[in-house]
Amino acid sequence: QVQLVESGGGLVQPGQSLRLTCEVFVDFSRILFMGWHRQAPGEERERVAIIANDHSTHYADSVKGRFTISADNAKHMISLQMNNVKPEDTAVYYCQAGVRASGVYWGQGTQVTVSS
């Protein structure tokens, strides 16, 4: 079983920044991709950003230019730097990892609330 532990959520004002981190407890060489998804109340879960094992990235149009996903292989961790946040960024953010010969795993989620 692969465990993912997220941290960094909280309450932030519009226009401010927030950084989410996700630590994955597995041999990082087995990771095919990792990413962040989010789910707002009453909405379906949507993909926010993905980083592959070659460090290529993909972002949802709604966060391009504001959010940055990065990976630290030595720390077995990925981060999501969220800049210029908006009220519509309010959601539970979930970390996801695709692991070779094992499957896709999810973290427990961390709440991000953007409000003045």
C-alpha positions as CSV (number, residue, x, y, z in Angstrom):
1,Q,0.0,0.0,0.0
2,V,1.3,3.5,-0.9
3,Q,0.6,6.3,1.4
4,L,0.4,10.0,0.4
5,V,0.3,12.7,3.1
6,E,-0.7,16.2,2.1
7,S,-0.1,19.4,4.1
8,G,-0.3,23.2,3.6
9,G,-4.0,23.9,3.2
10,G,-5.8,26.7,5.1
11,L,-7.5,30.0,4.8
12,V,-6.0,32.6,2.5
13,Q,-7.2,35.9,1.1
14,P,-7.7,36.6,-2.6
15,G,-4.4,37.5,-4.3
16,Q,-2.2,35.9,-1.7
17,S,-0.1,32.7,-2.0
18,L,-0.2,29.2,-0.5
19,R,2.0,26.2,-0.9
20,L,0.7,22.6,-0.7
21,T,3.1,19.7,-0.3
22,C,2.5,15.9,-0.7
23,E,5.0,13.3,0.7
24,V,4.7,9.9,-0.9
25,F,6.0,6.8,1.0
26,V,7.3,4.7,-1.9
27,D,10.5,4.2,-3.9
28,F,10.4,7.4,-5.9
29,S,11.9,5.6,-8.9
30,R,8.6,3.7,-9.2
31,I,6.6,6.9,-9.6
32,L,5.2,7.4,-13.1
33,F,3.4,10.6,-12.4
34,M,2.1,12.7,-9.5
35,G,-0.4,15.5,-9.4
36,W,-3.0,17.6,-7.7
37,H,-6.7,17.5,-8.1
38,R,-9.4,19.5,-6.4
39,Q,-13.1,19.2,-5.6
40,A,-15.3,22.0,-4.6
41,P,-18.7,21.4,-2.9
42,G,-21.3,20.1,-5.3
43,E,-18.7,19.8,-8.1
44,E,-16.8,16.9,-9.7
45,R,-13.2,16.4,-8.9
46,E,-11.0,18.1,-11.5
47,R,-7.3,17.8,-12.3
48,V,-5.3,20.9,-11.4
49,A,-1.7,20.0,-12.3
50,I,0.3,16.9,-13.2
51,I,4.1,16.2,-13.2
52,A,5.5,13.2,-14.9
53,N,8.7,11.3,-14.0
54,D,10.5,13.2,-16.7
55,H,9.4,16.4,-14.8
56,S,7.2,17.5,-17.7
57,T,4.1,19.3,-16.5
58,H,0.5,19.9,-17.4
59,Y,-1.9,22.5,-16.0
60,A,-5.6,23.1,-16.1
61,D,-6.4,26.3,-18.0
62,S,-7.9,27.9,-14.9
63,V,-4.6,27.8,-13.0
64,K,-2.0,28.3,-15.8
65,G,0.3,31.2,-14.9
66,R,-0.7,31.1,-11.2
67,F,0.1,27.6,-10.0
68,T,3.4,25.7,-10.3
69,I,3.9,22.0,-9.6
70,S,7.3,20.7,-8.7
71,A,9.0,17.5,-7.5
72,D,11.8,16.9,-5.1
73,N,12.9,13.3,-5.7
74,A,15.3,13.4,-2.7
75,K,12.5,14.2,-0.3
76,H,9.9,12.0,-2.1
77,M,7.7,15.0,-2.3
78,I,5.8,17.2,-4.7
79,S,4.6,20.7,-4.1
80,L,1.9,23.0,-5.6
81,Q,2.8,26.7,-5.3
82,M,-0.4,28.7,-5.6
83,N,-0.1,32.4,-6.4
84,N,-2.7,35.0,-6.9
85,V,-5.4,32.7,-5.5
86,K,-9.0,33.4,-6.3
87,P,-12.3,32.5,-4.4
88,E,-13.0,29.9,-7.1
89,D,-9.8,28.1,-6.1
90,T,-11.6,27.1,-2.9
91,A,-11.8,23.3,-2.7
92,V,-10.4,20.2,-1.1
93,Y,-7.1,19.5,-2.8
94,Y,-6.0,15.9,-3.3
95,C,-2.6,14.5,-4.1
96,Q,-2.4,11.6,-6.6
97,A,0.4,9.3,-7.5
98,G,0.7,6.7,-10.3
99,V,3.1,3.9,-9.2
100,R,4.6,1.4,-11.6
101,A,3.3,-2.2,-11.1
102,S,1.0,-1.0,-8.4
103,G,-1.7,1.4,-9.3
104,V,-3.0,4.9,-8.7
105,Y,-3.2,6.3,-5.1
106,W,-4.8,9.3,-3.4
107,G,-4.1,11.4,-0.4
108,Q,-6.7,12.2,2.2
109,G,-7.1,15.8,1.0
110,T,-6.4,19.2,2.4
111,Q,-8.9,22.1,2.5
112,V,-8.0,25.4,0.8
113,T,-10.4,28.3,1.4
114,V,-9.9,31.6,-0.4
115,S,-11.9,34.3,1.2
116,S,-11.6,37.9,2.4
